[in-house]
Amino acid sequence: MPKKSTKSFFKEYINQDDPEKKERAINWRTAIGLQAVDGLQVSDFLLEIARRNIEGEITIDEAQKLIRAHYQKISPENGDK
C-alpha cells in the first residue's frame, strides 16, 4: 500500500457510495483517532489490516486475530492485552 496520510486514506472510503465500506472506514478512522489522542501513531501493518477489512477481504474478527497475532509475535509479553 503506498504511503499516504491517514486522513486521506479514510477520506477515499468515506466519500464512496458503498454504505458498508463507508461505515467500516468511519469505524476504523474513529478507532485510529482515539489512538492519536493518546499520542500513539499507527503502523503501516494496522492500516493494511484496516484497508483489507474496509474492502471486505476480511471480517473484523479476522482483523482482530491478525492484529493480536502480530503483536504477540513482536512483543509476546503484551500479546494478550
Buried (B, 14 or more C-beta within 10 A) or exposed (E): EEEEEBEEBBBEBBEEEEEEBBEBBBBBBEEBEEEEEEEEEBEEEBBEBBBBBBEEEBEEEEBEEBBEEBBEEEEEEEEEE
